[in-house]
Amino acid sequence: LPQTNPGFNNAPFKFTKYSNAYMLVYIRESDKDRIICNVDEKDIAEHLRQTILNAFKTPNELIEMAHAYYADFALPKLVADFGSLELSPVD
């Protein structure tokens, strides 16, 4: 029988466009100033910055974004897919 490691996936890792990694690190209080640095906005990836900014939008701003998305992307796609809105699943 081949050796197996329960809970270990031998499938090759598939890289995606974005990957996140998390690690728990303990730092001595005496080393904190030497190790920890300030993070500027330019140090944060654009897709994460947008996610953070969207988390602080008001409900009205989110509704406006949804309406704009519908008008700019969803509605034209429905018309393109169905040829008109008469046979589409929306009224």
PAPADREN-246654 format. One line per 8 residues: number of its first residue (from 0); their letters; for each residue x, y, z of N, C-alpha, C, O. Coordinates in steps of 0.1 Angstrom, whole numbers, plus 5000, padded with zeros to 4 digits. Each point is the difference from the previous one (the first is absolute). Last residue first. Layout:
// PAPADREN-246654
NUM	a	X:Y:Z:X:Y:Z:X:Y:Z:X:Y:Z; ...
// end
This chain:
// PAPADREN-246654
90	dvpslels	4611:5417:4843:4990:5008:4994:5005:5014:4999:4992:5009:4995; 5035:4941:5003:4996:5012:5008:4989:5008:4993:4999:4999:4988; 5023:4961:4994:4994:4996:5013:4997:5012:5009:4995:4998:5011; 5004:5003:4933:5010:4999:5011:4993:4997:5013:4988:5002:5001; 4994:5007:4954:5001:4986:5004:5010:4998:5011:5003:4989:5004; 4987:5055:4979:4987:4994:5000:5001:4985:5005:4991:4996:5007; 5045:5038:4985:4996:4997:5014:4987:4993:5000:4996:4996:5011; 5041:4998:4949:4991:5011:5005:4997:4997:5015:5005:4990:5005
82	gfdavlkp	5027:4984:4972:4996:5008:4988:4990:5011:5004:4998:5009:4992; 5027:4959:5037:4987:4996:4996:4995:5008:4988:4989:4997:4995; 5055:5009:5023:4998:4986:5002:4986:4996:4994:4999:4989:4994; 5014:5057:5008:5009:4993:4990:4997:4985:5001:5000:4993:4989; 4977:5035:5041:4996:5003:4987:5008:4992:4990:4995:4995:4990; 5018:5001:5054:4987:4994:4998:4995:5002:4986:4995:4991:4994; 5044:5032:5019:5003:4985:4998:4987:4993:4998:4999:4991:4992; 4999:5056:5017:5005:4997:4987:5003:4985:4997:4998:4995:4989
74	lafdayya	4988:5016:5055:4990:5003:4991:5005:4998:4985:4993:4993:4993; 5038:5004:5043:4990:4989:5001:4990:5002:4989:4997:4990:4993; 5038:5043:5011:5005:4987:4997:4989:4990:4999:4999:4993:4990; 4995:5055:5020:5012:5000:4991:5003:4986:4995:5006:4998:4990; 4957:5011:5040:4998:5008:4988:5012:4998:4990:4998:5000:4988; 5003:4979:5055:4989:4994:4992:4999:5008:4987:4999:4993:4989; 5032:5023:5042:5005:4987:4994:4989:4994:4991:5002:4995:4989; 4987:5044:5035:5010:5003:4989:5005:4987:4994:5001:5000:4987
66	hameilen	4971:4997:5050:4992:5005:4989:5010:5003:4988:4996:4997:4989; 5024:4990:5051:4992:4988:4995:4992:5005:4987:5000:4993:4990; 5024:5040:5035:5009:4991:4993:4993:4988:4993:5003:4997:4989; 4972:5032:5039:5004:5007:4988:5009:4991:4991:4999:5000:4988; 4990:4984:5055:4988:4999:4991:5003:5007:4986:4997:4995:4990; 5035:5009:5044:5000:4986:4995:4988:4998:4991:5002:4993:4990; 5002:5049:5032:5011:4998:4990:5000:4986:4994:5002:4999:4988; 4967:5009:5047:4996:5008:4988:5011:4999:4989:4997:4998:4988
58	ptkfanli	5012:4983:5055:4990:4992:4992:4996:5007:4988:4998:4994:4989; 5051:5019:5027:4986:5000:5006:4991:4992:4992:5002:4997:4989; 5051:4992:5015:4991:5008:4993:4986:5000:5007:4997:4990:5007; 5046:4986:5004:4996:5012:5007:4991:5009:4993:4998:5012:5003; 5021:4947:4980:4994:4996:5013:4995:5012:5007:4992:4999:5010; 5031:5005:4949:4986:4997:4998:4994:4996:5013:4987:5001:5002; 5059:5009:4997:4992:5012:4998:4985:4996:4998:4992:5008:5005; 5038:4956:4999:5000:5008:5013:4991:5012:4998:4992:5003:5009
50	tqrlheai	5017:4972:4953:4991:4992:5009:4999:5008:5013:4989:5000:5006; 5040:5017:4963:4987:5002:4995:4990:4993:5010:4989:5005:5003; 5057:4989:5004:4996:5014:5003:4986:5002:4996:4992:5007:5008; 5027:4952:4980:4997:5001:5014:4996:5014:5004:4991:5001:5009; 5022:4993:4947:4987:4992:5002:4997:5000:5015:4988:5000:5003; 5053:5020:4984:4989:5008:4996:4987:4993:5003:4990:5006:5004; 5053:4986:5027:4996:4996:4986:4987:5007:4997:4991:5002:5008; 5044:5018:5027:4988:4991:5000:4996:4998:4986:4999:5010:4992
42	dkedvnci	5036:5021:5021:5004:4986:5003:4989:4990:5000:5003:4988:5000; 4991:5060:4994:5006:4994:4988:5005:4986:5002:5003:4992:4991; 4979:5034:5045:4990:4996:4991:5005:4993:4987:4995:4991:4995; 5036:5007:5049:4993:5011:4992:4990:4994:4991:4999:4988:4998; 5024:4995:5050:4996:4996:4987:4993:5012:4993:4990:5006:5006; 5050:4986:5036:4987:5006:4995:4997:4995:4986:5009:4998:4992; 5020:4971:5041:5001:5012:4993:4986:5006:4996:4991:4992:5000; 5038:4970:5035:4988:5005:4995:5002:5013:4993:5007:5009:5005
34	irdkdser	5031:4970:5015:4994:4991:4991:4987:5005:4993:4998:4999:4988; 5028:5024:5047:5010:4997:4989:4993:4991:4989:5005:5001:4989; 4972:5012:5051:5003:5012:4992:5009:4997:4988:5000:5007:4990; 4989:4958:5041:4988:5005:4992:5004:5012:4991:4996:5000:4989; 5030:4972:5045:5003:5000:4985:4990:5007:4992:5001:5001:4988; 4994:4992:5060:5013:5008:4998:5004:5001:4985:5007:5009:4997; 4955:4965:5017:4997:5014:5001:5013:5008:4998:4999:5011:4994; 4996:4942:4981:5003:5005:5014:4997:5015:5000:5002:5007:4991
26	iyvlmyan	4972:4959:4977:5011:5009:5000:5002:5005:5015:4991:5004:5007; 4983:4955:4961:5002:5006:5013:5012:5009:4999:5010:4996:4995; 4953:4984:4967:5014:5003:5003:5000:5007:5014:4992:5009:5003; 4975:4962:4958:5001:5006:5014:5014:5001:5004:5008:4991:4999; 4969:5010:4950:5009:4993:5009:5000:5007:5014:5000:5012:5001; 4976:4984:4945:4999:5005:5014:5009:4992:5008:5002:4988:4999; 4987:5026:4946:5006:4991:5009:5000:5006:5014:5002:5012:5001; 4975:4991:4945:5002:5006:5013:5006:4990:5009:4997:4988:4999
18	syktfkfp	4998:5023:4944:5001:4991:5011:5002:5007:5013:5006:5011:5000; 4978:4997:4945:5002:5005:5013:5001:4989:5010:4991:4991:5000; 5006:4997:4955:5005:5014:4998:5003:5006:5014:5010:5007:5001; 4994:4941:4999:4989:5009:4996:5006:5014:4998:5012:5002:5004; 5007:4944:4997:5002:5014:5003:4988:5008:4995:4996:4997:4989; 5009:4951:5028:4996:5008:4988:5001:5014:5004:4993:5005:5009; 5030:4946:5009:4995:5013:5003:4997:5008:4988:5008:5001:4991; 4991:4944:5011:5009:5012:4998:4993:5013:5003:4988:5001:4998
10	annfgpnt	4999:4953:5028:4997:5007:4987:5009:5012:4998:5003:5006:5010; 4992:4964:5029:5012:4999:4992:4998:5007:4986:5010:5000:4992; 4970:5006:5060:4996:4999:4987:5012:5000:4991:5008:5009:5000; 4980:4977:5053:5009:5007:4991:4996:4997:4986:4998:4989:4996; 4980:4991:5042:4998:5015:5001:5009:5008:4991:4999:5012:4999; 5017:4939:5013:4986:5005:5001:4999:5015:5002:5008:5006:5008; 5029:4965:4968:5000:5009:5011:4986:5006:5001:4996:5008:4992; 5030:4945:4987:4991:5011:4999:5001:5009:5012:5004:4995:5011
2	qpl	5024:4963:4959:4999:5008:5012:4990:5012:4998:5001:5006:4989; 4995:4947:4984:5008:5013:5000:4997:5007:5013:4990:4999:5006; 5008:4947:4989:4992:5012:5000:5009:5013:5000:5010:5000:5007
// end
